[in-house]
Amino acid sequence: MDLVLSGYQEEKDENGDLQFAGNMAGLYGDLKGKQFSVTEFYGILGDELADKVLKWAEERGLVNHKMIDGEEYIEFL
């Protein structure tokens, strides 16, 4: 998923844990208006990165969760 990777830089802290250092506002601009199943979103980004992106968007009210045919989807507003 090029649009996500172009706005993301991976850094590790002193414990070797993943830190998110990308420009989230720029990344959000690429995601705005797009919809993903939660499974697809996590599959593309991996658990750590997907959690961080989703948390950032949720804290700002920039994501909508909905159920379609029994599957959860997220839409970036």
All heavy atoms as a GROMACS GRO file, in nm:
protein
  613
    1MET      N    1   0.085  -0.117   0.000
    1MET     CA    2   0.000   0.000   0.000
    1MET      C    3   0.090   0.123   0.000
    1MET      O    4   0.129   0.174   0.103
    1MET     CB    5  -0.090  -0.007   0.123
    1MET     CG    6  -0.188   0.101   0.135
    1MET     SD    7  -0.296   0.059   0.275
    1MET     CE    8  -0.391   0.201   0.276
    2ASP      N    9   0.124   0.170  -0.119
    2ASP     CA   10   0.218   0.279  -0.135
    2ASP      C   11   0.177   0.406  -0.063
    2ASP      O   12   0.261   0.476  -0.007
    2ASP     CB   13   0.239   0.311  -0.284
    2ASP     CG   14   0.312   0.200  -0.356
    2ASP    OD1   15   0.378   0.120  -0.289
    2ASP    OD2   16   0.301   0.194  -0.479
    3LEU      N   17   0.049   0.438  -0.062
    3LEU     CA   18   0.006   0.563   0.001
    3LEU      C   19   0.036   0.566   0.149
    3LEU      O   20   0.066   0.670   0.204
    3LEU     CB   21  -0.143   0.588  -0.023
    3LEU     CG   22  -0.243   0.486   0.032
    3LEU    CD1   23  -0.296   0.530   0.167
    3LEU    CD2   24  -0.358   0.473  -0.066
    4VAL      N   25   0.035   0.454   0.215
    4VAL     CA   26   0.069   0.448   0.357
    4VAL      C   27   0.220   0.449   0.376
    4VAL      O   28   0.274   0.522   0.457
    4VAL     CB   29   0.006   0.324   0.425
    4VAL    CG1   30   0.056   0.310   0.566
    4VAL    CG2   31  -0.145   0.336   0.423
    5LEU      N   32   0.287   0.371   0.299
    5LEU     CA   33   0.432   0.359   0.316
    5LEU      C   34   0.504   0.489   0.284
    5LEU      O   35   0.607   0.519   0.343
    5LEU     CB   36   0.486   0.246   0.229
    5LEU     CG   37   0.436   0.107   0.270
    5LEU    CD1   38   0.488   0.003   0.172
    5LEU    CD2   39   0.474   0.073   0.411
    6SER      N   40   0.450   0.569   0.194
    6SER     CA   41   0.516   0.695   0.160
    6SER      C   42   0.514   0.796   0.274
    6SER      O   43   0.596   0.885   0.279
    6SER     CB   44   0.453   0.756   0.035
    6SER     OG   45   0.319   0.796   0.062
    7GLY      N   46   0.420   0.781   0.368
    7GLY     CA   47   0.412   0.874   0.480
    7GLY      C   48   0.464   0.817   0.610
    7GLY      O   49   0.444   0.874   0.715
    8TYR      N   50   0.532   0.708   0.604
    8TYR     CA   51   0.573   0.637   0.725
    8TYR      C   52   0.723   0.612   0.727
    8TYR      O   53   0.781   0.574   0.627
    8TYR     CB   54   0.500   0.502   0.730
    8TYR     CG   55   0.552   0.408   0.835
    8TYR    CD1   56   0.527   0.430   0.968
    8TYR    CD2   57   0.625   0.297   0.799
    8TYR    CE1   58   0.574   0.344   1.065
    8TYR    CE2   59   0.673   0.210   0.895
    8TYR     CZ   60   0.647   0.233   1.027
    8TYR     OH   61   0.694   0.147   1.122
    9GLN      N   62   0.781   0.638   0.841
    9GLN     CA   63   0.921   0.602   0.863
    9GLN      C   64   0.926   0.521   0.990
    9GLN      O   65   0.868   0.559   1.090
    9GLN     CB   66   1.006   0.728   0.883
    9GLN     CG   67   1.009   0.820   0.765
    9GLN     CD   68   1.086   0.945   0.801
    9GLN    OE1   69   1.188   0.939   0.868
    9GLN    NE2   70   1.036   1.058   0.760
   10GLU      N   71   0.995   0.410   0.986
   10GLU     CA   72   1.004   0.325   1.104
   10GLU      C   73   1.125   0.362   1.186
   10GLU      O   74   1.232   0.383   1.133
   10GLU     CB   75   1.013   0.179   1.060
   10GLU     CG   76   1.005   0.082   1.172
   10GLU     CD   77   1.003  -0.059   1.122
   10GLU    OE1   78   0.905  -0.100   1.059
   10GLU    OE2   79   1.104  -0.129   1.147
   11GLU      N   80   1.105   0.373   1.316
   11GLU     CA   81   1.214   0.395   1.410
   11GLU      C   82   1.194   0.301   1.527
   11GLU      O   83   1.082   0.265   1.559
   11GLU     CB   84   1.213   0.539   1.463
   11GLU     CG   85   1.256   0.642   1.362
   11GLU     CD   86   1.263   0.781   1.424
   11GLU    OE1   87   1.235   0.797   1.545
   11GLU    OE2   88   1.296   0.874   1.351
   12LYS      N   89   1.301   0.263   1.590
   12LYS     CA   90   1.296   0.177   1.708
   12LYS      C   91   1.344   0.258   1.829
   12LYS      O   92   1.435   0.339   1.818
   12LYS     CB   93   1.387   0.055   1.690
   12LYS     CG   94   1.357  -0.028   1.567
   12LYS     CD   95   1.242  -0.121   1.590
   12LYS     CE   96   1.220  -0.206   1.466
   12LYS     NZ   97   1.124  -0.308   1.484
   13ASP      N   98   1.282   0.234   1.945
   13ASP     CA   99   1.329   0.300   2.066
   13ASP      C  100   1.445   0.220   2.125
   13ASP      O  101   1.490   0.122   2.067
   13ASP     CB  102   1.215   0.320   2.166
   13ASP     CG  103   1.157   0.191   2.221
   13ASP    OD1  104   1.220   0.084   2.204
   13ASP    OD2  105   1.049   0.196   2.282
   14GLU      N  106   1.492   0.262   2.243
   14GLU     CA  107   1.608   0.196   2.303
   14GLU      C  108   1.581   0.050   2.339
   14GLU      O  109   1.673  -0.028   2.353
   14GLU     CB  110   1.656   0.273   2.427
   14GLU     CG  111   1.555   0.282   2.540
   14GLU     CD  112   1.454   0.393   2.525
   14GLU    OE1  113   1.465   0.476   2.434
   14GLU    OE2  114   1.360   0.396   2.606
   15ASN      N  115   1.454   0.011   2.350
   15ASN     CA  116   1.418  -0.128   2.378
   15ASN      C  117   1.394  -0.209   2.251
   15ASN      O  118   1.359  -0.326   2.258
   15ASN     CB  119   1.292  -0.134   2.465
   15ASN     CG  120   1.313  -0.070   2.600
   15ASN    OD1  121   1.420  -0.083   2.659
   15ASN    ND2  122   1.213  -0.001   2.648
   16GLY      N  123   1.408  -0.144   2.135
   16GLY     CA  124   1.384  -0.213   2.009
   16GLY      C  125   1.239  -0.217   1.968
   16GLY      O  126   1.203  -0.282   1.870
   17ASP      N  127   1.151  -0.145   2.041
   17ASP     CA  128   1.009  -0.141   2.008
   17ASP      C  129   0.985  -0.041   1.895
   17ASP      O  130   1.052   0.062   1.886
   17ASP     CB  131   0.926  -0.100   2.130
   17ASP     CG  132   0.934  -0.203   2.241
   17ASP    OD1  133   0.940  -0.323   2.210
   17ASP    OD2  134   0.933  -0.162   2.359
   18LEU      N  135   0.887  -0.071   1.812
   18LEU     CA  136   0.853   0.014   1.698
   18LEU      C  137   0.798   0.148   1.745
   18LEU      O  138   0.713   0.155   1.833
   18LEU     CB  139   0.748  -0.056   1.611
   18LEU     CG  140   0.705   0.016   1.486
   18LEU    CD1  141   0.821   0.027   1.387
   18LEU    CD2  142   0.589  -0.058   1.421
   19GLN      N  143   0.850   0.256   1.689
   19GLN     CA  144   0.800   0.391   1.713
   19GLN      C  145   0.744   0.443   1.582
   19GLN      O  146   0.799   0.414   1.477
   19GLN     CB  147   0.913   0.483   1.758
   19GLN     CG  148   0.972   0.447   1.891
   19GLN     CD  149   0.879   0.481   2.006
   19GLN    OE1  150   0.812   0.582   2.004
   19GLN    NE2  151   0.875   0.395   2.105
   20PHE      N  152   0.638   0.520   1.587
   20PHE     CA  153   0.580   0.575   1.465
   20PHE      C  154   0.632   0.717   1.446
   20PHE      O  155   0.607   0.803   1.529
   20PHE     CB  156   0.428   0.575   1.472
   20PHE     CG  157   0.365   0.600   1.340
   20PHE    CD1  158   0.366   0.501   1.243
   20PHE    CD2  159   0.307   0.721   1.311
   20PHE    CE1  160   0.308   0.523   1.120
   20PHE    CE2  161   0.250   0.743   1.189
   20PHE     CZ  162   0.250   0.644   1.092
   21ALA      N  163   0.706   0.740   1.338
   21ALA     CA  164   0.770   0.870   1.319
   21ALA      C  165   0.725   0.938   1.191
   21ALA      O  166   0.780   1.039   1.152
   21ALA     CB  167   0.922   0.852   1.317
   22GLY      N  168   0.626   0.883   1.124
   22GLY     CA  169   0.582   0.940   0.998
   22GLY      C  170   0.500   1.066   1.020
   22GLY      O  171   0.459   1.099   1.130
   23ASN      N  172   0.475   1.137   0.915
   23ASN     CA  173   0.391   1.256   0.919
   23ASN      C  174   0.246   1.211   0.911
   23ASN      O  175   0.195   1.182   0.804
   23ASN     CB  176   0.428   1.347   0.802
   23ASN     CG  177   0.344   1.471   0.797
   23ASN    OD1  178   0.238   1.479   0.857
   23ASN    ND2  179   0.392   1.569   0.724
   24MET      N  180   0.178   1.206   1.026
   24MET     CA  181   0.042   1.153   1.030
   24MET      C  182  -0.056   1.238   0.952
   24MET      O  183  -0.146   1.186   0.888
   24MET     CB  184  -0.004   1.138   1.174
   24MET     CG  185   0.067   1.026   1.246
   24MET     SD  186   0.042   0.864   1.171
   24MET     CE  187  -0.124   0.830   1.225
   25ALA      N  188  -0.042   1.369   0.954
   25ALA     CA  189  -0.135   1.454   0.879
   25ALA      C  190  -0.122   1.427   0.729
   25ALA      O  191  -0.222   1.419   0.658
   25ALA     CB  192  -0.109   1.600   0.910
   26GLY      N  193   0.000   1.411   0.682
   26GLY     CA  194   0.020   1.379   0.541
   26GLY      C  195  -0.032   1.241   0.507
   26GLY      O  196  -0.094   1.221   0.402
   27LEU      N  197  -0.011   1.148   0.594
   27LEU     CA  198  -0.061   1.012   0.575
   27LEU      C  199  -0.213   1.013   0.571
   27LEU      O  200  -0.274   0.949   0.486
   27LEU     CB  201  -0.011   0.923   0.688
   27LEU     CG  202  -0.063   0.780   0.692
   27LEU    CD1  203  -0.027   0.707   0.564
   27LEU    CD2  204  -0.006   0.709   0.812
   28TYR      N  205  -0.275   1.085   0.663
   28TYR     CA  206  -0.420   1.094   0.666
   28TYR      C  207  -0.474   1.149   0.534
   28TYR      O  208  -0.575   1.102   0.483
   28TYR     CB  209  -0.469   1.180   0.783
   28TYR     CG  210  -0.615   1.212   0.769
   28TYR    CD1  211  -0.710   1.113   0.790
   28TYR    CD2  212  -0.658   1.338   0.730
   28TYR    CE1  213  -0.844   1.141   0.773
   28TYR    CE2  214  -0.791   1.366   0.714
   28TYR     CZ  215  -0.885   1.268   0.735
   28TYR     OH  216  -1.018   1.294   0.716
   29GLY      N  217  -0.406   1.246   0.476
   29GLY     CA  218  -0.448   1.301   0.347
   29GLY      C  219  -0.458   1.194   0.241
   29GLY      O  220  -0.546   1.197   0.155
   30ASP      N  221  -0.370   1.095   0.248
   30ASP     CA  222  -0.373   0.983   0.153
   30ASP      C  223  -0.486   0.885   0.183
   30ASP      O  224  -0.538   0.820   0.093
   30ASP     CB  225  -0.241   0.908   0.153
   30ASP     CG  226  -0.127   0.989   0.094
   30ASP    OD1  227  -0.153   1.078   0.010
   30ASP    OD2  228  -0.011   0.964   0.132
   31LEU      N  229  -0.523   0.872   0.310
   31LEU     CA  230  -0.627   0.779   0.350
   31LEU      C  231  -0.768   0.838   0.341
   31LEU      O  232  -0.865   0.764   0.331
   31LEU     CB  233  -0.602   0.731   0.493
   31LEU     CG  234  -0.480   0.643   0.514
   31LEU    CD1  235  -0.456   0.624   0.663
   31LEU    CD2  236  -0.496   0.510   0.444
   32LYS      N  237  -0.779   0.969   0.348
   32LYS     CA  238  -0.908   1.037   0.351
   32LYS      C  239  -0.996   0.992   0.235
   32LYS      O  240  -0.953   0.987   0.120
   32LYS     CB  241  -0.887   1.188   0.344
   32LYS     CG  242  -1.014   1.267   0.362
   32LYS     CD  243  -0.987   1.415   0.364
   32LYS     CE  244  -1.116   1.491   0.382
   32LYS     NZ  245  -1.094   1.635   0.386
   33GLY      N  246  -1.119   0.955   0.270
   33GLY     CA  247  -1.216   0.911   0.170
   33GLY      C  248  -1.207   0.764   0.133
   33GLY      O  249  -1.286   0.715   0.055
   34LYS      N  250  -1.114   0.692   0.192
   34LYS     CA  251  -1.096   0.550   0.159
   34LYS      C  252  -1.160   0.464   0.268
   34LYS      O  253  -1.168   0.502   0.383
   34LYS     CB  254  -0.949   0.518   0.144
   34LYS     CG  255  -0.887   0.596   0.028
   34LYS     CD  256  -0.760   0.536  -0.019
   34LYS     CE  257  -0.704   0.598  -0.143
   34LYS     NZ  258  -0.718   0.737  -0.167
   35GLN      N  259  -1.203   0.346   0.227
   35GLN     CA  260  -1.266   0.251   0.318
   35GLN      C  261  -1.194   0.117   0.308
   35GLN      O  262  -1.158   0.075   0.199
   35GLN     CB  263  -1.412   0.236   0.280
   35GLN     CG  264  -1.487   0.136   0.364
   35GLN     CD  265  -1.634   0.133   0.329
   35GLN    OE1  266  -1.705   0.228   0.355
   35GLN    NE2  267  -1.678   0.025   0.269
   36PHE      N  268  -1.176   0.052   0.423
   36PHE     CA  269  -1.110  -0.078   0.430
   36PHE      C  270  -1.185  -0.166   0.527
   36PHE      O  271  -1.238  -0.116   0.626
   36PHE     CB  272  -0.967  -0.065   0.485
   36PHE     CG  273  -0.880   0.030   0.411
   36PHE    CD1  274  -0.874   0.164   0.447
   36PHE    CD2  275  -0.802  -0.014   0.305
   36PHE    CE1  276  -0.792   0.253   0.379
   36PHE    CE2  277  -0.721   0.074   0.235
   36PHE     CZ  278  -0.715   0.208   0.273
   37SER      N  279  -1.185  -0.296   0.503
   37SER     CA  280  -1.230  -0.385   0.610
   37SER      C  281  -1.119  -0.381   0.716
   37SER      O  282  -1.002  -0.356   0.683
   37SER     CB  283  -1.252  -0.527   0.559
   37SER     OG  284  -1.130  -0.592   0.533
   38VAL      N  285  -1.156  -0.403   0.840
   38VAL     CA  286  -1.055  -0.402   0.947
   38VAL      C  287  -0.952  -0.511   0.920
   38VAL      O  288  -0.831  -0.487   0.935
   38VAL     CB  289  -1.122  -0.420   1.085
   38VAL    CG1  290  -1.019  -0.444   1.193
   38VAL    CG2  291  -1.207  -0.298   1.118
   39THR      N  292  -0.996  -0.626   0.874
   39THR     CA  293  -0.904  -0.736   0.842
   39THR      C  294  -0.806  -0.694   0.733
   39THR      O  295  -0.686  -0.719   0.744
   39THR     CB  296  -0.984  -0.860   0.796
   39THR    OG1  297  -1.078  -0.895   0.898
   39THR    CG2  298  -0.893  -0.976   0.766
   40GLU      N  299  -0.855  -0.630   0.628
   40GLU     CA  300  -0.770  -0.584   0.518
   40GLU      C  301  -0.670  -0.480   0.566
   40GLU      O  302  -0.551  -0.486   0.534
   40GLU     CB  303  -0.858  -0.526   0.408
   40GLU     CG  304  -0.783  -0.463   0.293
   40GLU     CD  305  -0.875  -0.394   0.194
   40GLU    OE1  306  -0.981  -0.340   0.234
   40GLU    OE2  307  -0.839  -0.395   0.075
   41PHE      N  308  -0.716  -0.382   0.644
   41PHE     CA  309  -0.632  -0.274   0.693
   41PHE      C  310  -0.516  -0.328   0.777
   41PHE      O  311  -0.400  -0.292   0.757
   41PHE     CB  312  -0.717  -0.176   0.774
   41PHE     CG  313  -0.647  -0.048   0.810
   41PHE    CD1  314  -0.616   0.046   0.713
   41PHE    CD2  315  -0.613  -0.021   0.941
   41PHE    CE1  316  -0.552   0.164   0.745
   41PHE    CE2  317  -0.549   0.098   0.975
   41PHE     CZ  318  -0.519   0.190   0.877
   42TYR      N  319  -0.547  -0.418   0.869
   42TYR     CA  320  -0.444  -0.479   0.953
   42TYR      C  321  -0.354  -0.572   0.872
   42TYR      O  322  -0.235  -0.581   0.900
   42TYR     CB  323  -0.506  -0.552   1.072
   42TYR     CG  324  -0.535  -0.459   1.187
   42TYR    CD1  325  -0.647  -0.377   1.187
   42TYR    CD2  326  -0.449  -0.451   1.296
   42TYR    CE1  327  -0.673  -0.290   1.291
   42TYR    CE2  328  -0.474  -0.365   1.401
   42TYR     CZ  329  -0.587  -0.284   1.398
   42TYR     OH  330  -0.612  -0.199   1.501
   43GLY      N  331  -0.410  -0.639   0.773
   43GLY     CA  332  -0.329  -0.727   0.688
   43GLY      C  333  -0.228  -0.651   0.606
   43GLY      O  334  -0.115  -0.696   0.586
   44ILE      N  335  -0.265  -0.534   0.559
   44ILE     CA  336  -0.176  -0.451   0.477
   44ILE      C  337  -0.066  -0.388   0.562
   44ILE      O  338   0.051  -0.390   0.524
   44ILE     CB  339  -0.256  -0.340   0.404
   44ILE    CG1  340  -0.347  -0.402   0.298
   44ILE    CG2  341  -0.164  -0.237   0.340
   44ILE    CD1  342  -0.449  -0.306   0.241
   45LEU      N  343  -0.105  -0.332   0.676
   45LEU     CA  344  -0.010  -0.255   0.757
   45LEU      C  345   0.060  -0.334   0.866
   45LEU      O  346   0.164  -0.290   0.915
   45LEU     CB  347  -0.083  -0.138   0.823
   45LEU     CG  348  -0.143  -0.034   0.730
   45LEU    CD1  349  -0.212   0.073   0.810
   45LEU    CD2  350  -0.038   0.024   0.640
   46GLY      N  351   0.004  -0.444   0.906
   46GLY     CA  352   0.057  -0.515   1.022
   46GLY      C  353  -0.006  -0.457   1.148
   46GLY      O  354  -0.053  -0.343   1.149
   47ASP      N  355  -0.006  -0.534   1.253
   47ASP     CA  356  -0.078  -0.496   1.375
   47ASP      C  357  -0.028  -0.366   1.438
   47ASP      O  358  -0.108  -0.279   1.473
   47ASP     CB  359  -0.071  -0.608   1.478
   47ASP     CG  360  -0.154  -0.730   1.438
   47ASP    OD1  361  -0.236  -0.719   1.344
   47ASP    OD2  362  -0.135  -0.836   1.499
   48GLU      N  363   0.103  -0.352   1.454
   48GLU     CA  364   0.157  -0.234   1.524
   48GLU      C  365   0.126  -0.105   1.451
   48GLU      O  366   0.077  -0.008   1.510
   48GLU     CB  367   0.308  -0.246   1.543
   48GLU     CG  368   0.348  -0.333   1.658
   48GLU     CD  369   0.498  -0.326   1.683
   48GLU    OE1  370   0.541  -0.230   1.750
   48GLU    OE2  371   0.569  -0.414   1.633
   49LEU      N  372   0.154  -0.101   1.323
   49LEU     CA  373   0.132   0.021   1.246
   49LEU      C  374  -0.016   0.051   1.232
   49LEU      O  375  -0.059   0.166   1.249
   49LEU     CB  376   0.198   0.009   1.108
   49LEU     CG  377   0.182   0.129   1.015
   49LEU    CD1  378   0.232   0.257   1.081
   49LEU    CD2  379   0.257   0.103   0.885
   50ALA      N  380  -0.098  -0.050   1.203
   50ALA     CA  381  -0.242  -0.029   1.190
   50ALA      C  382  -0.300   0.026   1.320
   50ALA      O  383  -0.383   0.117   1.317
   50ALA     CB  384  -0.311  -0.158   1.149
   51ASP      N  385  -0.257  -0.029   1.435
   51ASP     CA  386  -0.304   0.022   1.564
   51ASP      C  387  -0.271   0.169   1.581
   51ASP      O  388  -0.355   0.248   1.625
   51ASP     CB  389  -0.240  -0.056   1.680
   51ASP     CG  390  -0.307  -0.190   1.707
   51ASP    OD1  391  -0.420  -0.212   1.661
   51ASP    OD2  392  -0.243  -0.272   1.777
   52LYS      N  393  -0.150   0.208   1.547
   52LYS     CA  394  -0.108   0.347   1.566
   52LYS      C  395  -0.183   0.442   1.473
   52LYS      O  396  -0.225   0.550   1.515
   52LYS     CB  397   0.043   0.358   1.547
   52LYS     CG  398   0.119   0.292   1.660
   52LYS     CD  399   0.267   0.291   1.637
   52LYS     CE  400   0.335   0.203   1.738
   52LYS     NZ  401   0.428   0.264   1.823
   53VAL      N  402  -0.200   0.405   1.348
   53VAL     CA  403  -0.272   0.489   1.253
   53VAL      C  404  -0.417   0.503   1.295
   53VAL      O  405  -0.472   0.612   1.299
   53VAL     CB  406  -0.262   0.431   1.110
   53VAL    CG1  407  -0.356   0.503   1.015
   53VAL    CG2  408  -0.119   0.437   1.059
   54LEU      N  409  -0.480   0.391   1.329
   54LEU     CA  410  -0.620   0.393   1.368
   54LEU      C  411  -0.642   0.472   1.497
   54LEU      O  412  -0.736   0.551   1.506
   54LEU     CB  413  -0.670   0.249   1.384
   54LEU     CG  414  -0.819   0.226   1.377
   54LEU    CD1  415  -0.883   0.292   1.257
   54LEU    CD2  416  -0.847   0.077   1.377
   55LYS      N  417  -0.555   0.455   1.594
   55LYS     CA  418  -0.567   0.530   1.720
   55LYS      C  419  -0.556   0.680   1.694
   55LYS      O  420  -0.635   0.758   1.747
   55LYS     CB  421  -0.459   0.485   1.818
   55LYS     CG  422  -0.466   0.558   1.950
   55LYS     CD  423  -0.357   0.512   2.045
   55LYS     CE  424  -0.363   0.592   2.173
   55LYS     NZ  425  -0.255   0.560   2.264
   56TRP      N  426  -0.460   0.721   1.612
   56TRP     CA  427  -0.441   0.862   1.580
   56TRP      C  428  -0.567   0.918   1.516
   56TRP      O  429  -0.615   1.025   1.554
   56TRP     CB  430  -0.321   0.879   1.488
   56TRP     CG  431  -0.291   1.020   1.452
   56TRP    CD1  432  -0.208   1.106   1.518
   56TRP    CD2  433  -0.343   1.095   1.341
   56TRP    NE1  434  -0.206   1.228   1.456
   56TRP    CE2  435  -0.288   1.224   1.346
   56TRP    CE3  436  -0.431   1.064   1.238
   56TRP    CZ2  437  -0.318   1.322   1.253
   56TRP    CZ3  438  -0.462   1.162   1.144
   56TRP    CH2  439  -0.405   1.290   1.152
   57ALA      N  440  -0.623   0.846   1.420
   57ALA     CA  441  -0.743   0.893   1.349
   57ALA      C  442  -0.865   0.896   1.442
   57ALA      O  443  -0.944   0.990   1.438
   57ALA     CB  444  -0.769   0.806   1.227
   58GLU      N  445  -0.879   0.795   1.526
   58GLU     CA  446  -0.993   0.790   1.618
   58GLU      C  447  -0.987   0.904   1.719
   58GLU      O  448  -1.091   0.964   1.751
   58GLU     CB  449  -0.997   0.656   1.691
   58GLU     CG  450  -1.041   0.543   1.602
   58GLU     CD  451  -1.029   0.406   1.666
   58GLU    OE1  452  -0.947   0.388   1.760
   58GLU    OE2  453  -1.100   0.317   1.619
   59GLU      N  454  -0.871   0.936   1.770
   59GLU     CA  455  -0.856   1.045   1.867
   59GLU      C  456  -0.900   1.178   1.809
   59GLU      O  457  -0.937   1.270   1.882
   59GLU     CB  458  -0.711   1.054   1.914
   59GLU     CG  459  -0.670   0.942   2.006
   59GLU     CD  460  -0.521   0.941   2.038
   59GLU    OE1  461  -0.443   1.017   1.975
   59GLU    OE2  462  -0.482   0.863   2.127
   60ARG      N  463  -0.895   1.191   1.679
   60ARG     CA  464  -0.930   1.316   1.612
   60ARG      C  465  -1.066   1.310   1.543
   60ARG      O  466  -1.106   1.403   1.474
   60ARG     CB  467  -0.821   1.352   1.510
   60ARG     CG  468  -0.694   1.395   1.580
   60ARG     CD  469  -0.571   1.374   1.497
   60ARG     NE  470  -0.452   1.416   1.572
   60ARG     CZ  471  -0.392   1.343   1.666
   60ARG    NH1  472  -0.438   1.224   1.698
   60ARG    NH2  473  -0.286   1.388   1.729
   61GLY      N  474  -1.139   1.200   1.559
   61GLY     CA  475  -1.271   1.185   1.498
   61GLY      C  476  -1.265   1.176   1.346
   61GLY      O  477  -1.358   1.219   1.278
   62LEU      N  478  -1.156   1.119   1.293
   62LEU     CA  479  -1.135   1.115   1.148
   62LEU      C  480  -1.163   0.978   1.087
   62LEU      O  481  -1.132   0.954   0.971
   62LEU     CB  482  -0.991   1.156   1.116
   62LEU     CG  483  -0.950   1.295   1.162
   62LEU    CD1  484  -0.802   1.317   1.137
   62LEU    CD2  485  -1.034   1.399   1.091
   63VAL      N  486  -1.224   0.889   1.165
   63VAL     CA  487  -1.254   0.755   1.114
   63VAL      C  488  -1.393   0.714   1.161
   63VAL      O  489  -1.436   0.750   1.270
   63VAL     CB  490  -1.146   0.653   1.159
   63VAL    CG1  491  -1.148   0.633   1.308
   63VAL    CG2  492  -1.158   0.523   1.086
   64ASN      N  493  -1.462   0.643   1.075
   64ASN     CA  494  -1.595   0.593   1.106
   64ASN      C  495  -1.593   0.441   1.097
   64ASN      O  496  -1.538   0.386   1.001
   64ASN     CB  497  -1.696   0.651   1.004
   64ASN     CG  498  -1.837   0.616   1.036
   64ASN    OD1  499  -1.875   0.598   1.151
   64ASN    ND2  500  -1.919   0.607   0.932
   65HIS      N  501  -1.649   0.374   1.197
   65HIS     CA  502  -1.658   0.229   1.196
   65HIS      C  503  -1.800   0.190   1.156
   65HIS      O  504  -1.896   0.252   1.199
   65HIS     CB  505  -1.632   0.172   1.337
   65HIS     CG  506  -1.491   0.191   1.383
   65HIS    ND1  507  -1.397   0.092   1.374
   65HIS    CD2  508  -1.428   0.298   1.438
   65HIS    CE1  509  -1.283   0.136   1.422
   65HIS    NE2  510  -1.299   0.261   1.461
   66LYS      N  511  -1.813   0.088   1.071
   66LYS     CA  512  -1.946   0.040   1.034
   66LYS      C  513  -1.939  -0.109   1.003
   66LYS      O  514  -1.833  -0.162   0.970
   66LYS     CB  515  -2.003   0.118   0.918
   66LYS     CG  516  -1.918   0.126   0.795
   66LYS     CD  517  -1.984   0.217   0.692
   66LYS     CE  518  -1.883   0.271   0.594
   66LYS     NZ  519  -1.941   0.362   0.501
   67MET      N  520  -2.052  -0.174   1.016
   67MET     CA  521  -2.064  -0.317   0.987
   67MET      C  522  -2.136  -0.333   0.853
   67MET      O  523  -2.240  -0.271   0.831
   67MET     CB  524  -2.143  -0.389   1.096
   67MET     CG  525  -2.075  -0.390   1.232
   67MET     SD  526  -1.920  -0.483   1.235
   67MET     CE  527  -1.978  -0.650   1.227
   68ILE      N  528  -2.078  -0.413   0.765
   68ILE     CA  529  -2.140  -0.443   0.637
   68ILE      C  530  -2.134  -0.595   0.620
   68ILE      O  531  -2.025  -0.654   0.620
   68ILE     CB  532  -2.066  -0.373   0.520
   68ILE    CG1  533  -2.069  -0.222   0.539
   68ILE    CG2  534  -2.127  -0.414   0.386
   68ILE    CD1  535  -1.986  -0.145   0.437
   69ASP      N  536  -2.251  -0.656   0.608
   69ASP     CA  537  -2.260  -0.802   0.591
   69ASP      C  538  -2.179  -0.877   0.696
   69ASP      O  539  -2.107  -0.972   0.666
   69ASP     CB  540  -2.215  -0.844   0.451
   69ASP     CG  541  -2.308  -0.792   0.342
   69ASP    OD1  542  -2.428  -0.777   0.370
   69ASP    OD2  543  -2.260  -0.768   0.230
   70GLY      N  544  -2.186  -0.831   0.821
   70GLY     CA  545  -2.120  -0.898   0.931
   70GLY      C  546  -1.971  -0.873   0.944
   70GLY      O  547  -1.904  -0.932   1.028
   71GLU      N  548  -1.916  -0.786   0.860
   71GLU     CA  549  -1.773  -0.754   0.868
   71GLU      C  550  -1.756  -0.606   0.902
   71GLU      O  551  -1.826  -0.521   0.849
   71GLU     CB  552  -1.702  -0.785   0.736
   71GLU     CG  553  -1.552  -0.768   0.747
   71GLU     CD  554  -1.478  -0.832   0.630
   71GLU    OE1  555  -1.538  -0.887   0.540
   71GLU    OE2  556  -1.354  -0.824   0.634
   72GLU      N  557  -1.660  -0.577   0.991
   72GLU     CA  558  -1.636  -0.439   1.033
   72GLU      C  559  -1.549  -0.368   0.929
   72GLU      O  560  -1.447  -0.421   0.884
   72GLU     CB  561  -1.568  -0.433   1.168
   72GLU     CG  562  -1.551  -0.291   1.219
   72GLU     CD  563  -1.486  -0.282   1.357
   72GLU    OE1  564  -1.447  -0.386   1.412
   72GLU    OE2  565  -1.474  -0.170   1.406
   73TYR      N  566  -1.590  -0.246   0.895
   73TYR     CA  567  -1.516  -0.162   0.802
   73TYR      C  568  -1.480  -0.031   0.871
   73TYR      O  569  -1.550   0.014   0.960
   73TYR     CB  570  -1.600  -0.130   0.676
   73TYR     CG  571  -1.605  -0.245   0.580
   73TYR    CD1  572  -1.690  -0.353   0.601
   73TYR    CD2  573  -1.523  -0.247   0.468
   73TYR    CE1  574  -1.695  -0.459   0.514
   73TYR    CE2  575  -1.526  -0.353   0.379
   73TYR     CZ  576  -1.612  -0.459   0.402
   73TYR     OH  577  -1.614  -0.564   0.315
   74ILE      N  578  -1.371   0.028   0.826
   74ILE     CA  579  -1.334   0.161   0.872
   74ILE      C  580  -1.325   0.251   0.750
   74ILE      O  581  -1.277   0.211   0.644
   74ILE     CB  582  -1.201   0.160   0.950
   74ILE    CG1  583  -1.091   0.089   0.871
   74ILE    CG2  584  -1.218   0.099   1.087
   74ILE    CD1  585  -0.954   0.094   0.937
   75GLU      N  586  -1.376   0.371   0.768
   75GLU     CA  587  -1.374   0.470   0.661
   75GLU      C  588  -1.306   0.595   0.716
   75GLU      O  589  -1.343   0.645   0.823
   75GLU     CB  590  -1.516   0.505   0.616
   75GLU     CG  591  -1.523   0.613   0.512
   75GLU     CD  592  -1.665   0.648   0.476
   75GLU    OE1  593  -1.759   0.611   0.549
   75GLU    OE2  594  -1.682   0.716   0.374
   76PHE      N  595  -1.208   0.644   0.644
   76PHE     CA  596  -1.137   0.765   0.686
   76PHE      C  597  -1.212   0.885   0.630
   76PHE      O  598  -1.227   0.898   0.508
   76PHE     CB  599  -0.991   0.760   0.640
   76PHE     CG  600  -0.913   0.656   0.714
   76PHE    CD1  601  -0.907   0.525   0.668
   76PHE    CD2  602  -0.851   0.686   0.834
   76PHE    CE1  603  -0.838   0.427   0.739
   76PHE    CE2  604  -0.782   0.590   0.905
   76PHE     CZ  605  -0.775   0.459   0.857
   77LEU      N  606  -1.262   0.969   0.718
   77LEU     CA  607  -1.346   1.084   0.682
   77LEU      C  608  -1.267   1.204   0.639
   77LEU      O  609  -1.156   1.223   0.674
   77LEU     CB  610  -1.434   1.121   0.802
   77LEU     CG  611  -1.513   1.004   0.862
   77LEU    CD1  612  -1.579   1.048   0.991
   77LEU    CD2  613  -1.615   0.952   0.764
   0.00000   0.00000   0.00000
